[in-house]
Amino acid sequence: MDGTALKIPPQSKSGHQRILIFTSGLVILVVILGFGFWRYGFGKPIQTAPQAVPIPGFCQILEENYCKTAEFFDYTDPKDGQIYRLVGFRGLPAEKPLFSPMDGQAAWQDAHLEPQYTNPFQRVSSVSVSRKGDPNLTMYTFLGGLQTVASPGRSTIDVKEKEVVARVKPGEQILGYDMVVMITQWNGDKDNSKFYTPDDTLKGLFHSNKP
């Protein structure tokens, strides 16, 4: 080389214009996108619709659709021959909630699977809801494949009306049903005191069915 400095030819006027136009367009695009993010919330997490909170239907112990599936049958206690009118439910999906029909206490009982327990009511889980001080000793007992909602180690909890007391657990049945409900009261007869099924309560809870 002869030592002469390398000269870079100046950009043409049209080149400068193209750069200026590109830069201006880029700025405008950024401004538009920024306004869109601010005005319309682009980029925000997609808000999913909140899931409906399950509530008891007309039967007070299950959701509306399942109240209508109630089946009534008689069960004879092998110990004393007492006949009870029970309510059975089939096809209950897993995790379906069971509601307390009243304020009171819910008592949980695990299933007894040992050979010496032959009564079908003992071989499934159960939760019984009753009210303190009730002279009629009204009790709602849920029997079948159930999951407790009580804290570990607790067998009795205070509950409010419409509060979930248990959930359906698939794979366990009683007398061919996913769950059976037994409603009993004390007759208060001094000469022949016993528990019985109050027909008026059944008819009140399952008015669209035929107990």
C-alpha positions in Angstrom: 0.0 0.0 0.0 1.1 3.6 -0.7 0.1 4.9 2.8 -2.9 6.8 1.4 -5.8 6.7 3.9 -8.7 4.5 3.0 -11.6 6.6 2.1 -15.2 5.3 2.7 -17.6 6.7 0.3 -20.4 8.8 1.9 -23.8 7.3 2.0 -26.2 8.6 -0.5 -29.1 10.8 0.5 -31.6 8.0 -0.3 -29.8 5.7 2.1 -30.2 8.1 5.0 -33.9 8.4 4.2 -34.4 4.7 4.3 -32.7 4.4 7.7 -34.8 7.3 9.0 -38.0 5.7 7.7 -37.2 2.3 9.2 -36.3 3.8 12.6 -39.4 5.9 12.7 -41.6 2.9 11.8 -40.0 0.8 14.6 -40.6 3.5 17.2 -44.3 3.8 16.1 -44.7 0.0 16.3 -43.2 0.0 19.8 -45.6 2.8 20.9 -48.6 1.0 19.5 -47.7 -2.3 21.2 -47.1 -0.5 24.4 -50.4 1.2 24.3 -52.1 -2.1 23.5 -50.5 -3.8 26.5 -51.6 -0.9 28.8 -55.1 -0.5 27.4 -56.2 -4.0 26.7 -54.1 -6.1 29.0 -52.3 -8.0 26.3 -49.9 -10.5 27.9 -51.9 -10.8 31.1 -52.6 -14.4 32.3 -55.8 -15.8 30.9 -58.5 -15.6 33.5 -60.4 -18.9 33.8 -64.0 -18.9 34.9 -64.3 -19.7 38.6 -65.7 -23.2 39.3 -69.2 -23.3 40.8 -69.3 -24.1 44.5 -71.4 -27.2 45.0 -74.5 -26.7 47.1 -77.0 -29.2 48.4 -80.2 -29.8 46.5 -83.7 -30.3 47.8 -82.7 -33.5 49.7 -80.2 -31.4 51.7 -77.5 -34.1 51.6 -76.4 -34.2 48.0 -76.4 -31.9 44.9 -79.7 -31.5 43.1 -79.1 -34.0 40.3 -78.2 -36.8 42.7 -81.2 -36.2 45.0 -83.4 -37.4 42.2 -81.6 -40.8 42.0 -82.6 -41.9 45.5 -83.9 -45.5 45.8 -85.8 -46.6 48.9 -85.6 -50.1 50.4 -86.3 -51.8 53.7 -83.5 -53.3 55.8 -84.1 -55.7 58.7 -81.6 -55.5 61.6 -80.6 -59.1 62.2 -80.1 -58.5 65.9 -83.6 -57.4 66.9 -85.7 -57.7 63.7 -86.2 -53.9 63.6 -87.1 -52.7 60.0 -85.5 -49.5 58.8 -86.4 -47.6 55.6 -83.1 -46.7 53.9 -82.1 -44.5 51.0 -79.6 -45.8 48.5 -77.6 -44.0 45.7 -75.9 -45.6 42.7 -73.5 -44.0 40.2 -72.1 -41.3 42.5 -68.9 -39.9 41.0 -65.7 -39.8 43.0 -65.2 -36.8 45.3 -68.9 -35.8 45.2 -69.6 -34.0 48.5 -72.0 -35.1 51.2 -73.6 -32.2 53.1 -74.8 -31.9 56.7 -78.6 -31.4 56.8 -78.3 -29.5 60.1 -76.0 -27.8 62.6 -74.5 -30.3 65.0 -71.6 -32.8 65.2 -70.3 -35.3 62.7 -68.8 -38.6 64.0 -66.6 -40.6 61.7 -66.2 -44.4 61.8 -63.7 -46.3 59.8 -64.6 -49.6 58.1 -64.0 -52.8 60.0 -62.7 -55.4 57.5 -61.7 -58.0 60.0 -63.5 -61.4 59.6 -65.5 -61.1 62.8 -67.4 -58.2 61.4 -70.1 -59.5 59.2 -72.7 -56.7 59.4 -72.6 -54.8 56.1 -72.9 -51.5 58.0 -69.7 -52.2 59.9 -67.7 -53.2 56.9 -67.9 -49.7 55.3 -66.9 -46.2 56.4 -69.6 -44.1 58.0 -70.3 -40.6 59.2 -73.2 -39.8 61.5 -74.6 -36.3 62.0 -76.6 -35.4 65.1 -77.5 -32.4 67.2 -76.7 -31.9 70.8 -79.7 -31.7 73.1 -82.1 -33.0 70.5 -84.8 -34.9 72.5 -85.7 -37.0 69.4 -82.0 -38.0 68.9 -82.4 -37.5 65.2 -79.4 -38.9 63.4 -78.3 -39.0 59.7 -75.9 -41.7 59.0 -74.0 -41.9 55.7 -72.6 -45.4 54.9 -70.4 -46.6 52.0 -67.2 -45.7 50.3 -66.5 -42.4 52.0 -63.6 -40.0 52.5 -63.5 -38.0 55.7 -63.0 -34.3 55.7 -61.9 -34.2 59.4 -58.3 -33.5 60.3 -56.1 -36.6 60.8 -56.6 -38.1 64.2 -60.0 -36.6 64.7 -63.2 -38.7 64.7 -65.7 -36.0 65.7 -66.1 -32.4 64.3 -68.6 -29.6 64.7 -70.5 -28.9 61.5 -72.9 -26.4 60.2 -75.9 -27.0 58.0 -74.9 -27.3 54.3 -71.3 -27.9 55.3 -69.4 -30.8 53.6 -69.0 -33.7 56.0 -67.5 -36.4 53.7 -66.9 -37.2 50.0 -67.6 -40.2 47.9 -64.8 -42.7 47.5 -65.3 -45.1 44.5 -64.7 -48.9 44.8 -66.6 -49.5 48.0 -70.3 -50.4 48.1 -72.9 -51.4 50.7 -75.9 -53.6 49.8 -75.2 -52.8 46.1 -75.1 -49.0 46.5 -72.3 -46.5 46.4 -73.8 -44.9 49.5 -76.7 -45.5 51.8 -78.3 -43.0 54.1 -80.0 -44.1 57.3 -82.2 -41.6 59.2 -83.3 -42.5 62.7 -85.1 -41.1 65.7 -85.8 -42.2 69.2 -89.5 -43.0 69.8 -89.4 -42.1 73.5 -91.7 -45.0 74.4 -90.9 -46.0 78.0 -92.3 -49.5 77.4 -90.8 -50.2 74.0 -88.1 -47.6 73.4 -86.2 -48.0 70.1 -84.9 -46.2 67.1 -87.1 -46.0 64.0 -87.2 -44.3 60.6 -89.3 -41.2 60.6 -91.4 -41.4 57.4 -92.3 -37.8 57.5 -88.7 -36.8 57.4 -88.0 -39.1 54.4 -91.0 -37.6 52.5 -89.9 -34.1 53.3 -86.4 -34.6 52.0 -87.2 -36.7 48.9 -90.6 -35.1 48.0 -90.0 -35.7 44.3 -89.3 -39.4 44.9 -91.7 -41.9 46.4 -90.4 -43.3 49.7 
